[in-house]
């Protein structure tokens, strides 16, 4: 059997990131041979007119979907495995990642508690203590499942975020930007008391929802 086709078939069959050593063992090849075949396959796939590509990653190699086709894949997952509401919450987490739980509760309301629990059970999301709230983390399974190694691919989830959530998030981001601007101006010409008053108002706007949400944590 053609060694390069063996390497290609291993990538296809495994469906996730695999090390050079593992491929070499499965194909009874030297690691240098595997690396040479991988480089050839990467070049061949980049020139082929189809949806797949082969990538070299930190721990090895993976056959995956090209970034341009990720919205189609995301839509397919929405229709078959995750219900629409749950997928929307996951999309918000992926879009805002890294993000604290209280922000997701603010944007998705109390239903997000159940969604986060379900996503943790599915091993798409994990959380860790972060002050009075929790920080939500996307898991290794999430990145493998949705094939999102790049910033461009991550943006594919933006299409799944509801418009009302986008509007709320932009208001929060605007307030945060204004607060940062005020802090920068503090060192220039504004009087400390004026800055403090303006900062307090904006911080209240940003933090009010956090305290409300944390009552339910």
C-alpha positions as CSV (number, residue, x, y, z in Angstrom):
1,X,0.0,0.0,0.0
2,X,1.1,3.5,-0.8
3,X,2.6,4.9,2.5
4,X,1.2,8.4,1.9
5,X,-2.3,6.9,1.4
6,X,-1.8,5.0,4.7
7,X,-1.0,8.3,6.5
8,X,-4.0,10.0,4.9
9,X,-6.3,7.2,5.9
10,X,-5.1,7.3,9.5
11,X,-5.9,11.0,9.7
12,X,-9.3,10.5,8.3
13,X,-10.2,7.5,10.5
14,X,-8.9,9.1,13.8
15,X,-10.7,12.4,13.2
16,X,-8.8,14.3,15.8
17,X,-5.3,15.6,16.5
18,X,-2.7,12.8,16.3
19,X,1.0,12.8,17.0
20,X,3.7,11.9,14.4
21,X,4.8,9.0,16.6
22,X,1.3,7.6,16.7
23,X,0.9,7.7,12.9
24,X,4.3,6.2,12.5
25,X,3.4,3.3,14.8
26,X,0.1,2.7,13.0
27,X,1.6,2.8,9.5
28,X,4.9,1.0,10.4
29,X,6.9,4.0,9.2
30,X,9.7,6.2,10.5
31,X,8.7,9.5,12.0
32,X,10.7,11.4,9.3
33,X,8.7,9.5,6.6
34,X,5.4,10.5,8.2
35,X,6.5,14.1,8.4
36,X,7.5,14.1,4.8
37,X,4.1,12.6,3.7
38,X,2.2,15.1,5.9
39,X,3.9,18.0,4.2
40,X,3.0,16.6,0.8
41,X,-0.6,16.0,1.9
42,X,-0.9,19.6,3.3
43,X,0.2,20.9,-0.1
44,X,-2.1,18.6,-2.1
45,X,-5.1,19.4,0.1
46,X,-4.5,23.1,-0.1
47,X,-4.8,22.9,-3.9
48,X,-7.8,20.6,-4.0
49,X,-11.3,22.0,-4.6
50,X,-13.0,20.5,-1.5
51,X,-13.9,21.3,2.1
52,X,-11.1,19.5,3.9
53,X,-7.6,20.5,4.9
54,X,-4.7,19.0,6.9
55,X,-3.1,21.1,9.6
56,X,0.0,20.8,11.7
57,X,-0.8,21.7,15.3
58,X,1.1,21.9,18.6
59,X,0.8,18.2,19.3
60,X,0.6,16.8,15.9
61,X,-1.6,16.7,12.8
62,X,-5.3,16.9,12.0
63,X,-7.6,16.5,9.1
64,X,-10.4,19.1,9.5
65,X,-12.9,21.4,7.7
66,X,-11.7,24.5,6.0
67,X,-12.6,27.7,7.8
68,X,-14.9,28.8,5.0
69,X,-17.2,25.8,5.6
70,X,-17.4,26.1,9.4
71,X,-20.7,28.1,9.4
72,X,-22.3,25.1,7.5
73,X,-20.9,22.7,10.1
74,X,-22.1,24.8,13.0
75,X,-25.6,24.9,11.4
76,X,-25.6,21.2,11.0
77,X,-24.7,20.7,14.7
78,X,-27.5,23.2,15.6
79,X,-30.0,21.1,13.8
80,X,-29.0,17.7,14.9
81,X,-27.4,17.6,18.3
82,X,-27.9,20.8,20.2
83,X,-31.2,22.6,20.4
84,X,-31.4,26.1,19.2
85,X,-31.5,27.8,22.6
86,X,-28.6,25.8,23.9
87,X,-26.5,26.4,20.8
88,X,-27.1,30.1,21.1
89,X,-25.8,30.1,24.7
90,X,-22.7,28.2,23.6
91,X,-22.2,30.6,20.7
92,X,-22.3,33.6,23.1
93,X,-19.7,31.9,25.3
94,X,-17.5,31.1,22.3
95,X,-17.9,34.6,20.9
96,X,-17.1,36.4,24.2
97,X,-14.5,33.8,25.4
98,X,-12.8,34.3,27.8
99,X,-15.8,35.4,29.7
100,X,-17.2,35.3,33.3
101,X,-20.4,33.4,34.0
102,X,-22.2,36.5,35.3
103,X,-21.8,38.2,31.9
104,X,-23.4,35.2,30.2
105,X,-26.3,35.3,32.7
106,X,-26.8,39.0,32.0
107,X,-26.9,38.4,28.2
108,X,-28.9,35.1,28.2
109,X,-30.8,35.5,31.5
110,X,-31.7,32.8,34.0
111,X,-32.0,30.0,31.4
112,X,-28.2,30.3,31.0
113,X,-27.7,28.5,34.4
114,X,-29.3,25.3,33.0
115,X,-27.5,25.8,29.7
116,X,-24.1,26.1,31.3
117,X,-24.8,23.0,33.4
118,X,-25.7,21.0,30.2
119,X,-22.7,22.3,28.3
120,X,-20.5,21.2,31.2
121,X,-22.1,17.8,31.2
122,X,-21.4,17.5,27.5
123,X,-17.8,18.6,28.2
124,X,-17.9,21.7,25.9
125,X,-17.5,24.1,28.8
126,X,-15.7,24.1,32.1
127,X,-15.7,26.7,34.9
128,X,-13.3,27.9,37.6
129,X,-13.8,30.2,40.6
130,X,-13.1,33.9,39.7
131,X,-13.7,36.3,42.5
132,X,-17.4,36.3,43.3
133,X,-18.3,34.6,40.0
134,X,-16.9,31.9,37.8
135,X,-14.9,32.1,34.6
136,X,-16.1,29.9,31.8
137,X,-13.5,28.0,29.7
138,X,-13.9,26.3,26.4
139,X,-12.6,22.8,26.7
140,X,-10.3,20.7,24.5
141,X,-13.4,18.7,23.3
142,X,-15.0,22.0,22.2
143,X,-12.1,23.0,20.0
144,X,-11.7,19.4,18.6
145,X,-15.4,19.0,18.0
146,X,-16.0,22.4,16.2
147,X,-12.5,22.6,14.7
148,X,-11.8,26.2,15.9
149,X,-8.0,26.6,16.0
150,X,-8.0,30.1,14.5
151,X,-9.6,33.5,15.3
152,X,-11.3,33.5,11.9
153,X,-12.9,30.2,12.7
154,X,-14.1,31.3,16.1
155,X,-15.9,34.2,14.4
156,X,-18.1,31.6,12.7
157,X,-20.1,31.3,16.0
158,X,-21.0,35.0,15.7
159,X,-23.8,34.0,13.2
160,X,-25.4,31.9,16.0
161,X,-25.6,34.8,18.5
162,X,-29.1,36.3,18.8
163,X,-29.4,39.9,17.7
164,X,-30.8,41.1,21.1
165,X,-27.7,39.6,22.8
166,X,-25.4,41.4,20.4
167,X,-27.1,44.7,21.1
168,X,-26.8,44.2,24.9
169,X,-23.2,43.1,24.6
170,X,-22.3,46.1,22.6
171,X,-23.9,48.4,25.2
172,X,-21.7,46.8,27.9
173,X,-18.6,47.0,25.7
174,X,-19.3,50.7,25.0
175,X,-19.7,51.4,28.7
176,X,-16.4,49.6,29.4
177,X,-14.7,51.5,26.7
178,X,-15.9,54.8,28.1
179,X,-14.7,53.8,31.6
180,X,-11.3,53.0,30.3
181,X,-11.1,56.3,28.5
182,X,-12.0,58.2,31.7
183,X,-9.3,56.3,33.5
184,X,-6.7,57.4,30.9
185,X,-7.9,61.0,31.1
186,X,-7.5,61.0,34.9
187,X,-3.8,61.4,34.5
188,X,-4.2,64.5,32.2
189,X,-6.5,67.4,32.8
190,X,-9.7,66.2,34.7
191,X,-9.9,66.8,38.4
192,X,-9.8,63.6,40.5
193,X,-13.3,64.2,41.9
194,X,-14.8,64.6,38.5
195,X,-13.1,61.4,37.3
196,X,-14.2,59.5,40.4
197,X,-17.8,60.5,39.9
198,X,-17.8,59.5,36.2
199,X,-16.1,56.2,36.9
200,X,-18.5,55.4,39.7
201,X,-21.5,55.9,37.4
202,X,-20.0,53.7,34.7
203,X,-18.8,51.0,37.1
204,X,-22.3,50.9,38.6
205,X,-23.7,50.3,35.1
206,X,-21.2,47.5,34.5
207,X,-21.3,45.8,37.9
208,X,-25.0,46.0,38.7
209,X,-25.9,43.0,36.7
210,X,-23.0,41.0,38.1
211,X,-24.3,41.4,41.7
212,X,-27.8,40.5,40.6
213,X,-26.6,37.4,38.8
214,X,-24.4,36.3,41.6
215,X,-27.4,36.0,43.9
216,X,-28.3,32.9,41.9
217,X,-24.9,31.3,41.8
